[in-house]
């Protein structure tokens, strides 16, 4: 997933030069929107759907389940992680295929 996100951002940085300045703010918002330092049980049940919309939300929920609680990953959580991984990698590959030839000219 990191490769896909990194590839998409690298291509975006070539075309959107000001993205570099806003990226630090967006990364900070994304950090707090992902359950990195808190458990998903702290989120009220009616807002937990946001974790599914966050590409890293399900991943960190499963990591917490394994490391902190000593449980096995759930099938649904693993499926959400794999779906997001597929979306990110496929999107980055399509973006690179479409814009890859003109990247050198725009650098």
N, CA, C and O atoms as CSV, one atom per row, in Angstrom:
chain,resi,resn,atom,element,x,y,z
A,1,UNK,N,N,0.830,-1.183,0.000
A,1,UNK,CA,C,0.000,0.000,0.000
A,1,UNK,C,C,0.875,1.247,0.000
A,1,UNK,O,O,0.545,2.240,-0.648
A,2,UNK,N,N,1.974,1.199,0.715
A,2,UNK,CA,C,2.877,2.354,0.753
A,2,UNK,C,C,3.450,2.641,-0.630
A,2,UNK,O,O,3.628,3.798,-1.010
A,3,UNK,N,N,3.738,1.573,-1.381
A,3,UNK,CA,C,4.250,1.766,-2.739
A,3,UNK,C,C,3.213,2.452,-3.620
A,3,UNK,O,O,3.547,3.375,-4.364
A,4,UNK,N,N,1.975,2.017,-3.545
A,4,UNK,CA,C,0.917,2.602,-4.360
A,4,UNK,C,C,0.661,4.056,-4.006
A,4,UNK,O,O,0.520,4.898,-4.892
A,5,UNK,N,N,0.602,4.351,-2.723
A,5,UNK,CA,C,0.385,5.733,-2.292
A,5,UNK,C,C,1.587,6.598,-2.681
A,5,UNK,O,O,1.419,7.725,-3.146
A,6,UNK,N,N,2.784,6.074,-2.493
A,6,UNK,CA,C,3.991,6.822,-2.857
A,6,UNK,C,C,4.079,7.095,-4.351
A,6,UNK,O,O,4.460,8.190,-4.763
A,7,UNK,N,N,3.726,6.099,-5.167
A,7,UNK,CA,C,3.758,6.283,-6.622
A,7,UNK,C,C,2.740,7.326,-7.061
A,7,UNK,O,O,3.049,8.192,-7.879
A,8,UNK,N,N,1.533,7.248,-6.524
A,8,UNK,CA,C,0.497,8.222,-6.885
A,8,UNK,C,C,0.898,9.629,-6.448
A,8,UNK,O,O,0.690,10.591,-7.188
A,9,UNK,N,N,1.468,9.752,-5.261
A,9,UNK,CA,C,1.897,11.077,-4.791
A,9,UNK,C,C,3.074,11.615,-5.600
A,9,UNK,O,O,3.146,12.814,-5.869
A,10,UNK,N,N,3.984,10.745,-5.984
A,10,UNK,CA,C,5.123,11.192,-6.791
A,10,UNK,C,C,4.658,11.747,-8.131
A,10,UNK,O,O,5.173,12.763,-8.599
A,11,UNK,N,N,3.685,11.080,-8.747
A,11,UNK,CA,C,3.137,11.569,-10.013
A,11,UNK,C,C,2.375,12.871,-9.782
A,11,UNK,O,O,2.486,13.804,-10.578
A,12,UNK,N,N,1.606,12.939,-8.703
A,12,UNK,CA,C,0.848,14.152,-8.413
A,12,UNK,C,C,1.774,15.338,-8.140
A,12,UNK,O,O,1.457,16.464,-8.526
A,13,UNK,N,N,2.913,15.104,-7.480
A,13,UNK,CA,C,3.842,16.191,-7.182
A,13,UNK,C,C,4.409,16.811,-8.456
A,13,UNK,O,O,4.727,18.000,-8.473
A,14,UNK,N,N,4.539,16.022,-9.520
A,14,UNK,CA,C,5.064,16.562,-10.780
A,14,UNK,C,C,4.079,17.547,-11.382
A,14,UNK,O,O,4.477,18.599,-11.883
A,15,UNK,N,N,2.801,17.215,-11.338
A,15,UNK,CA,C,1.789,18.054,-11.969
A,15,UNK,C,C,1.234,19.129,-11.040
A,15,UNK,O,O,0.854,20.206,-11.499
A,16,UNK,N,N,1.185,18.853,-9.760
A,16,UNK,CA,C,0.646,19.798,-8.784
A,16,UNK,C,C,1.771,20.235,-7.849
A,16,UNK,O,O,1.964,19.652,-6.782
A,17,UNK,N,N,2.492,21.238,-8.248
A,17,UNK,CA,C,3.697,21.644,-7.522
A,17,UNK,C,C,3.400,22.160,-6.110
A,17,UNK,O,O,4.239,22.022,-5.219
A,18,UNK,N,N,2.235,22.745,-5.896
A,18,UNK,CA,C,1.893,23.274,-4.574
A,18,UNK,C,C,1.415,22.189,-3.616
A,18,UNK,O,O,1.191,22.463,-2.437
A,19,UNK,N,N,1.260,20.989,-4.096
A,19,UNK,CA,C,0.817,19.887,-3.243
A,19,UNK,C,C,1.835,19.602,-2.136
A,19,UNK,O,O,1.476,19.113,-1.065
A,20,UNK,N,N,3.080,19.906,-2.397
A,20,UNK,CA,C,4.129,19.692,-1.401
A,20,UNK,C,C,3.848,20.456,-0.110
A,20,UNK,O,O,4.130,19.959,0.980
A,21,UNK,N,N,3.302,21.643,-0.229
A,21,UNK,CA,C,3.041,22.476,0.940
A,21,UNK,C,C,1.814,22.013,1.717
A,21,UNK,O,O,1.782,22.111,2.944
A,22,UNK,N,N,0.819,21.517,1.018
A,22,UNK,CA,C,-0.402,21.072,1.696
A,22,UNK,C,C,-0.310,19.633,2.172
A,22,UNK,O,O,-1.132,19.196,2.977
A,23,UNK,N,N,0.664,18.897,1.693
A,23,UNK,CA,C,0.774,17.484,2.039
A,23,UNK,C,C,1.044,17.270,3.521
A,23,UNK,O,O,0.548,16.298,4.091
A,24,UNK,N,N,1.799,18.129,4.155
A,24,UNK,CA,C,2.070,17.952,5.581
A,24,UNK,C,C,0.787,18.103,6.401
A,24,UNK,O,O,0.586,17.387,7.382
A,25,UNK,N,N,-0.064,19.021,6.002
A,25,UNK,CA,C,-1.342,19.193,6.698
A,25,UNK,C,C,-2.245,17.995,6.453
A,25,UNK,O,O,-2.868,17.488,7.386
A,26,UNK,N,N,-2.325,17.536,5.208
A,26,UNK,CA,C,-3.157,16.382,4.883
A,26,UNK,C,C,-2.675,15.109,5.585
A,26,UNK,O,O,-3.490,14.297,6.021
A,27,UNK,N,N,-1.379,14.937,5.693
A,27,UNK,CA,C,-0.838,13.755,6.376
A,27,UNK,C,C,-1.149,13.791,7.868
A,27,UNK,O,O,-1.404,12.750,8.474
A,28,UNK,N,N,-1.130,14.969,8.458
A,28,UNK,CA,C,-1.451,15.084,9.878
A,28,UNK,C,C,-2.929,14.769,10.123
A,28,UNK,O,O,-3.266,14.091,11.093
A,29,UNK,N,N,-3.799,15.252,9.258
A,29,UNK,CA,C,-5.226,14.927,9.379
A,29,UNK,C,C,-5.438,13.437,9.193
A,29,UNK,O,O,-6.207,12.826,9.935
A,30,UNK,N,N,-4.763,12.835,8.206
A,30,UNK,CA,C,-4.908,11.404,7.943
A,30,UNK,C,C,-4.373,10.578,9.114
A,30,UNK,O,O,-4.924,9.523,9.428
A,31,UNK,N,N,-3.313,11.046,9.756
A,31,UNK,CA,C,-2.762,10.342,10.914
A,31,UNK,C,C,-3.790,10.256,12.039
A,31,UNK,O,O,-3.973,9.195,12.636
A,32,UNK,N,N,-4.460,11.373,12.329
A,32,UNK,CA,C,-5.444,11.367,13.410
A,32,UNK,C,C,-6.753,10.698,12.998
A,32,UNK,O,O,-7.527,10.286,13.863
A,33,UNK,N,N,-7.017,10.581,11.698
A,33,UNK,CA,C,-8.210,9.882,11.227
A,33,UNK,C,C,-7.997,8.373,11.196
A,33,UNK,O,O,-8.956,7.615,11.056
A,34,UNK,N,N,-6.759,7.937,11.324
A,34,UNK,CA,C,-6.442,6.502,11.358
A,34,UNK,C,C,-6.195,6.090,12.806
A,34,UNK,O,O,-5.586,6.844,13.566
A,35,UNK,N,N,-6.659,4.910,13.194
A,35,UNK,CA,C,-6.445,4.477,14.587
A,35,UNK,C,C,-5.017,3.981,14.821
A,35,UNK,O,O,-4.789,2.798,15.073
A,36,UNK,N,N,-4.074,4.898,14.733
A,36,UNK,CA,C,-2.672,4.540,14.940
A,36,UNK,C,C,-2.360,4.508,16.431
A,36,UNK,O,O,-1.798,3.531,16.925
A,37,UNK,N,N,-2.715,5.554,17.139
A,37,UNK,CA,C,-2.374,5.668,18.551
A,37,UNK,C,C,-3.566,5.422,19.472
A,37,UNK,O,O,-3.435,5.516,20.692
A,38,UNK,N,N,-4.710,5.112,18.904
A,38,UNK,CA,C,-5.883,4.810,19.723
A,38,UNK,C,C,-6.578,3.569,19.163
A,38,UNK,O,O,-6.395,3.218,17.997
A,39,UNK,N,N,-7.360,2.924,19.985
A,39,UNK,CA,C,-8.082,1.726,19.583
A,39,UNK,C,C,-9.418,2.106,18.964
A,39,UNK,O,O,-9.993,3.140,19.303
A,40,UNK,N,N,-9.905,1.282,18.068
A,40,UNK,CA,C,-11.176,1.587,17.404
A,40,UNK,C,C,-12.359,1.571,18.370
A,40,UNK,O,O,-13.414,2.128,18.064
A,41,UNK,N,N,-12.194,0.942,19.525
A,41,UNK,CA,C,-13.275,0.914,20.503
A,41,UNK,C,C,-13.530,2.298,21.118
A,41,UNK,O,O,-14.579,2.514,21.725
A,42,UNK,N,N,-12.601,3.219,20.969
A,42,UNK,CA,C,-12.784,4.578,21.467
A,42,UNK,C,C,-13.670,5.419,20.552
A,42,UNK,O,O,-14.144,6.485,20.944
A,43,UNK,N,N,-13.887,4.935,19.338
A,43,UNK,CA,C,-14.741,5.638,18.384
A,43,UNK,C,C,-16.186,5.219,18.641
A,43,UNK,O,O,-16.456,4.024,18.764
A,44,UNK,N,N,-17.118,6.160,18.725
A,44,UNK,CA,C,-18.523,5.783,18.912
A,44,UNK,C,C,-18.995,4.870,17.766
A,44,UNK,O,O,-18.576,5.057,16.623
A,45,UNK,N,N,-19.850,3.897,18.055
A,45,UNK,CA,C,-20.269,2.925,17.032
A,45,UNK,C,C,-20.866,3.547,15.771
A,45,UNK,O,O,-20.695,3.006,14.679
A,46,UNK,N,N,-21.560,4.671,15.908
A,46,UNK,CA,C,-22.174,5.250,14.715
A,46,UNK,C,C,-21.158,5.911,13.773
A,46,UNK,O,O,-21.495,6.231,12.633
A,47,UNK,N,N,-19.916,6.120,14.240
A,47,UNK,CA,C,-18.875,6.714,13.403
A,47,UNK,C,C,-17.807,5.710,12.958
A,47,UNK,O,O,-16.844,6.102,12.300
A,48,UNK,N,N,-17.951,4.450,13.295
A,48,UNK,CA,C,-16.924,3.461,12.944
A,48,UNK,C,C,-16.873,3.158,11.454
A,48,UNK,O,O,-15.887,2.599,10.974
A,49,UNK,N,N,-17.909,3.512,10.718
A,49,UNK,CA,C,-17.882,3.298,9.275
A,49,UNK,C,C,-16.765,4.111,8.621
A,49,UNK,O,O,-16.319,3.779,7.522
A,50,UNK,N,N,-16.315,5.165,9.284
A,50,UNK,CA,C,-15.239,5.990,8.747
A,50,UNK,C,C,-13.948,5.177,8.624
A,50,UNK,O,O,-13.137,5.435,7.734
A,51,UNK,N,N,-13.756,4.203,9.506
A,51,UNK,CA,C,-12.565,3.356,9.421
A,51,UNK,C,C,-12.540,2.552,8.131
A,51,UNK,O,O,-11.468,2.285,7.587
A,52,UNK,N,N,-13.703,2.167,7.640
A,52,UNK,CA,C,-13.754,1.413,6.387
A,52,UNK,C,C,-13.449,2.332,5.210
A,52,UNK,O,O,-12.862,1.893,4.221
A,53,UNK,N,N,-13.837,3.597,5.302
A,53,UNK,CA,C,-13.571,4.559,4.235
A,53,UNK,C,C,-12.112,5.003,4.200
A,53,UNK,O,O,-11.642,5.528,3.190
A,54,UNK,N,N,-11.406,4.796,5.289
A,54,UNK,CA,C,-9.995,5.168,5.391
A,54,UNK,C,C,-9.156,3.975,4.935
A,54,UNK,O,O,-9.293,2.887,5.494
A,55,UNK,N,N,-8.295,4.152,3.938
A,55,UNK,CA,C,-7.493,3.016,3.455
A,55,UNK,C,C,-6.642,2.349,4.538
A,55,UNK,O,O,-6.408,1.143,4.470
A,56,UNK,N,N,-6.182,3.096,5.519
A,56,UNK,CA,C,-5.357,2.505,6.568
A,56,UNK,C,C,-6.125,2.208,7.850
A,56,UNK,O,O,-5.566,1.642,8.789
A,57,UNK,N,N,-7.391,2.581,7.898
A,57,UNK,CA,C,-8.185,2.364,9.101
A,57,UNK,C,C,-8.347,0.897,9.445
A,57,UNK,O,O,-8.114,0.495,10.585
A,58,UNK,N,N,-8.742,0.096,8.473
A,58,UNK,CA,C,-8.932,-1.341,8.719
A,58,UNK,C,C,-7.602,-2.016,9.033
A,58,UNK,O,O,-7.546,-2.931,9.855
A,59,UNK,N,N,-6.539,-1.571,8.384
A,59,UNK,CA,C,-5.226,-2.175,8.621
A,59,UNK,C,C,-4.783,-1.972,10.069
A,59,UNK,O,O,-4.362,-2.920,10.731
A,60,UNK,N,N,-4.880,-0.740,10.556
A,60,UNK,CA,C,-4.459,-0.486,11.931
A,60,UNK,C,C,-5.393,-1.125,12.947
A,60,UNK,O,O,-4.957,-1.488,14.039
A,61,UNK,N,N,-6.668,-1.268,12.608
A,61,UNK,CA,C,-7.584,-1.976,13.503
A,61,UNK,C,C,-7.176,-3.438,13.642
A,61,UNK,O,O,-7.222,-4.001,14.736
A,62,UNK,N,N,-6.779,-4.045,12.537
A,62,UNK,CA,C,-6.327,-5.446,12.585
A,62,UNK,C,C,-4.991,-5.575,13.307
A,62,UNK,O,O,-4.774,-6.546,14.032
A,63,UNK,N,N,-4.110,-4.627,13.124
A,63,UNK,CA,C,-2.824,-4.658,13.831
A,63,UNK,C,C,-3.046,-4.549,15.335
A,63,UNK,O,O,-2.409,-5.264,16.108
A,64,UNK,N,N,-3.935,-3.670,15.750
A,64,UNK,CA,C,-4.260,-3.553,17.180
A,64,UNK,C,C,-4.871,-4.847,17.708
A,64,UNK,O,O,-4.563,-5.279,18.819
A,65,UNK,N,N,-5.733,-5.458,16.913
A,65,UNK,CA,C,-6.371,-6.703,17.337
A,65,UNK,C,C,-5.309,-7.786,17.592
A,65,UNK,O,O,-5.399,-8.525,18.573
A,66,UNK,N,N,-4.331,-7.874,16.728
A,66,UNK,CA,C,-3.301,-8.921,16.865
A,66,UNK,C,C,-2.317,-8.587,17.978
A,66,UNK,O,O,-2.042,-9.433,18.829
A,67,UNK,N,N,-1.784,-7.376,17.988
A,67,UNK,CA,C,-0.704,-7.038,18.917
A,67,UNK,C,C,-1.217,-6.738,20.326
A,67,UNK,O,O,-0.668,-7.245,21.304
A,68,UNK,N,N,-2.253,-5.926,20.435
A,68,UNK,CA,C,-2.696,-5.503,21.759
A,68,UNK,C,C,-3.621,-6.504,22.436
A,68,UNK,O,O,-3.544,-6.702,23.648
A,69,UNK,N,N,-4.490,-7.132,21.661
A,69,UNK,CA,C,-5.450,-8.058,22.262
A,69,UNK,C,C,-5.050,-9.520,22.134
A,69,UNK,O,O,-5.621,-10.376,22.809
A,70,UNK,N,N,-4.083,-9.817,21.284
A,70,UNK,CA,C,-3.640,-11.198,21.106
A,70,UNK,C,C,-4.654,-12.069,20.381
A,70,UNK,O,O,-4.660,-13.287,20.556
A,71,UNK,N,N,-5.516,-11.457,19.566
A,71,UNK,CA,C,-6.519,-12.192,18.814
A,71,UNK,C,C,-6.062,-12.372,17.371
A,71,UNK,O,O,-5.143,-11.698,16.905
A,72,UNK,N,N,-6.717,-13.288,16.681
A,72,UNK,CA,C,-6.449,-13.458,15.257
A,72,UNK,C,C,-7.164,-12.380,14.460
A,72,UNK,O,O,-8.209,-11.889,14.887
A,73,UNK,N,N,-6.619,-12.003,13.305
A,73,UNK,CA,C,-7.303,-11.011,12.472
A,73,UNK,C,C,-8.649,-11.561,11.987
A,73,UNK,O,O,-8.790,-12.761,11.752
A,74,UNK,N,N,-9.618,-10.683,11.844
A,74,UNK,CA,C,-10.919,-11.115,11.360
A,74,UNK,C,C,-10.903,-11.234,9.845
A,74,UNK,O,O,-10.108,-10.585,9.167
A,75,UNK,N,N,-11.778,-12.059,9.333
A,75,UNK,CA,C,-11.859,-12.239,7.889
A,75,UNK,C,C,-12.364,-10.970,7.210
A,75,UNK,O,O,-11.879,-10.603,6.140
A,76,UNK,N,N,-13.334,-10.302,7.826
A,76,UNK,CA,C,-13.868,-9.080,7.222
A,76,UNK,C,C,-12.829,-7.952,7.220
A,76,UNK,O,O,-12.725,-7.205,6.247
A,77,UNK,N,N,-12.068,-7.830,8.299
A,77,UNK,CA,C,-11.028,-6.808,8.350
A,77,UNK,C,C,-9.925,-7.058,7.339
A,77,UNK,O,O,-9.422,-6.127,6.710
A,78,UNK,N,N,-9.552,-8.323,7.187
A,78,UNK,CA,C,-8.537,-8.686,6.203
A,78,UNK,C,C,-9.043,-8.433,4.792
A,78,UNK,O,O,-8.287,-7.979,3.933
A,79,UNK,N,N,-10.325,-8.726,4.545
A,79,UNK,CA,C,-10.906,-8.492,3.222
A,79,UNK,C,C,-10.927,-7.002,2.891
A,79,UNK,O,O,-10.626,-6.612,1.763
A,80,UNK,N,N,-11.283,-6.162,3.876
A,80,UNK,CA,C,-11.291,-4.712,3.644
A,80,UNK,C,C,-9.873,-4.229,3.336
A,80,UNK,O,O,-9.685,-3.393,2.453
A,81,UNK,N,N,-8.881,-4.747,4.053
A,81,UNK,CA,C,-7.483,-4.370,3.791
A,81,UNK,C,C,-7.063,-4.762,2.372
A,81,UNK,O,O,-6.417,-3.983,1.671
A,82,UNK,N,N,-7.431,-5.966,1.959
A,82,UNK,CA,C,-7.063,-6.426,0.613
A,82,UNK,C,C,-7.780,-5.650,-0.477
A,82,UNK,O,O,-7.202,-5.391,-1.533
A,83,UNK,N,N,-9.031,-5.277,-0.237
A,83,UNK,CA,C,-9.765,-4.470,-1.223
A,83,UNK,C,C,-9.104,-3.105,-1.367
A,83,UNK,O,O,-8.889,-2.636,-2.485
A,84,UNK,N,N,-8.778,-2.463,-0.245
A,84,UNK,CA,C,-8.117,-1.159,-0.314
A,84,UNK,C,C,-6.740,-1.267,-0.971
A,84,UNK,O,O,-6.353,-0.400,-1.754
A,85,UNK,N,N,-6.006,-2.328,-0.650
A,85,UNK,CA,C,-4.702,-2.537,-1.267
A,85,UNK,C,C,-4.838,-2.660,-2.773
A,85,UNK,O,O,-4.061,-2.065,-3.520
A,86,UNK,N,N,-5.815,-3.424,-3.221
A,86,UNK,CA,C,-6.040,-3.598,-4.658
A,86,UNK,C,C,-6.417,-2.280,-5.325
A,86,UNK,O,O,-5.929,-1.971,-6.411
A,87,UNK,N,N,-7.285,-1.502,-4.677
A,87,UNK,CA,C,-7.708,-0.219,-5.242
A,87,UNK,C,C,-6.530,0.733,-5.361
A,87,UNK,O,O,-6.347,1.373,-6.397
A,88,UNK,N,N,-5.730,0.830,-4.303
A,88,UNK,CA,C,-4.592,1.765,-4.308
A,88,UNK,C,C,-3.552,1.351,-5.342
A,88,UNK,O,O,-3.078,2.194,-6.104
A,89,UNK,N,N,-3.191,0.076,-5.383
A,89,UNK,CA,C,-2.175,-0.374,-6.342
A,89,UNK,C,C,-2.663,-0.266,-7.777
A,89,UNK,O,O,-1.912,0.161,-8.654
A,90,UNK,N,N,-3.906,-0.644,-8.029
A,90,UNK,CA,C,-4.443,-0.553,-9.385
A,90,UNK,C,C,-4.558,0.906,-9.819
A,90,UNK,O,O,-4.230,1.242,-10.957
A,91,UNK,N,N,-5.018,1.768,-8.923
A,91,UNK,CA,C,-5.115,3.190,-9.254
A,91,UNK,C,C,-3.761,3.809,-9.549
A,91,UNK,O,O,-3.624,4.589,-10.492
A,92,UNK,N,N,-2.767,3.471,-8.756
A,92,UNK,CA,C,-1.420,4.006,-8.984
A,92,UNK,C,C,-0.834,3.476,-10.285
A,92,UNK,O,O,-0.180,4.219,-11.017
A,93,UNK,N,N,-1.061,2.198,-10.581
A,93,UNK,CA,C,-0.540,1.620,-11.823
A,93,UNK,C,C,-1.209,2.246,-13.045
A,93,UNK,O,O,-0.544,2.528,-14.042
A,94,UNK,N,N,-2.516,2.462,-12.970
A,94,UNK,CA,C,-3.218,3.105,-14.086
A,94,UNK,C,C,-2.776,4.551,-14.263
A,94,UNK,O,O,-2.630,5.024,-15.390
A,95,UNK,N,N,-2.563,5.248,-13.162
A,95,UNK,CA,C,-2.084,6.622,-13.226
A,95,UNK,C,C,-0.695,6.684,-13.842
A,95,UNK,O,O,-0.411,7.559,-14.660
A,96,UNK,N,N,0.154,5.773,-13.456
A,96,UNK,CA,C,1.509,5.737,-14.003
A,96,UNK,C,C,1.491,5.373,-15.486
A,96,UNK,O,O,2.262,5.920,-16.274
A,97,UNK,N,N,0.622,4.460,-15.857
A,97,UNK,CA,C,0.535,4.056,-17.266
A,97,UNK,C,C,0.020,5.206,-18.128
A,97,UNK,O,O,0.495,5.418,-19.244
A,98,UNK,N,N,-0.957,5.947,-17.599
A,98,UNK,CA,C,-1.534,7.036,-18.378
A,98,UNK,C,C,-0.619,8.244,-18.460
A,98,UNK,O,O,-0.502,8.856,-19.522
A,99,UNK,N,N,0.033,8.598,-17.362
A,99,UNK,CA,C,0.830,9.822,-17.314
A,99,UNK,C,C,2.333,9.579,-17.354
A,99,UNK,O,O,3.110,10.534,-17.339
A,100,UNK,N,N,2.752,8.332,-17.405
A,100,UNK,CA,C,4.169,8.006,-17.316
A,100,UNK,C,C,5.023,8.591,-18.419
A,100,UNK,O,O,6.157,9.002,-18.176
A,101,UNK,N,N,4.490,8.635,-19.634
A,101,UNK,CA,C,5.276,9.148,-20.769
A,101,UNK,C,C,5.516,10.648,-20.669
A,101,UNK,O,O,6.567,11.139,-21.082
A,102,UNK,N,N,4.549,11.376,-20.123
A,102,UNK,CA,C,4.694,12.826,-20.062
A,102,UNK,C,C,5.344,13.311,-18.775
A,102,UNK,O,O,5.551,14.513,-18.607
A,103,UNK,N,N,5.670,12.401,-17.864
A,103,UNK,CA,C,6.311,12.814,-16.600
A,103,UNK,C,C,7.662,13.478,-16.833
A,103,UNK,O,O,7.970,14.502,-16.224
A,104,UNK,N,N,8.458,12.898,-17.707
A,104,UNK,CA,C,9.808,13.427,-17.962
A,104,UNK,C,C,9.729,14.823,-18.553
A,104,UNK,O,O,10.549,15.683,-18.232
A,105,UNK,N,N,8.751,15.053,-19.412
A,105,UNK,CA,C,8.611,16.370,-20.028
A,105,UNK,C,C,8.167,17.433,-19.031
A,105,UNK,O,O,8.513,18.606,-19.172
A,106,UNK,N,N,7.396,17.019,-18.016
A,106,UNK,CA,C,6.875,17.988,-17.054
A,106,UNK,C,C,7.796,18.224,-15.871
A,106,UNK,O,O,7.559,19.144,-15.088
A,107,UNK,N,N,8.823,17.432,-15.722
A,107,UNK,CA,C,9.756,17.650,-14.618
A,107,UNK,C,C,10.574,18.861,-14.945
A,107,UNK,O,O,11.439,19.252,-14.161
